Amino acid sequence: MAYTQDDFQKWLFLIEVKMVYFTGEFAQRYQLTLDYSLASLDELESWILTNYETLDQLLADRENLDYLTIYIGETFRKHIGGKWSIDLEDERNAFYAIPILGDPSYRGGIRAPMTYATACIHRKKGNYISTILKNDLEDLKS
């Protein structure tokens, strides 16, 4: 999912609309509780692992990858803050042209929710994404 600056601004504008669908109709269809809680990240990760055997399958499903990216990112934002941004200048950046979250309070730099959705497939833990957020919450306490 590569973005131009205009695409990214449209994407930001549509976050709320997409989350209404994702946390409503989508969640109901798949019997998920998507309430931006840590538990919901585990539930969503279980859904990812059930529906995508390989990274390529998830990458090919651009629409759901977009919803997952937004939901994971918005869950992180609700718990630890941050602002969506995108780097469209440095092609050497590992996160070039994908939405990321940043905030001065983040230890270790930015958060890339799309990579959490994709990485959980290889890790097959069921709590990979929520563990990242739990660790971030612990870091904020110290």
Helices and strands as residue ranges (DSSP letters): H 5-21, I 22-26, H 27-29, H 38-51, H 55-60, H 62-80, E 83-85, E 100-102, H 113-123, H 128-141
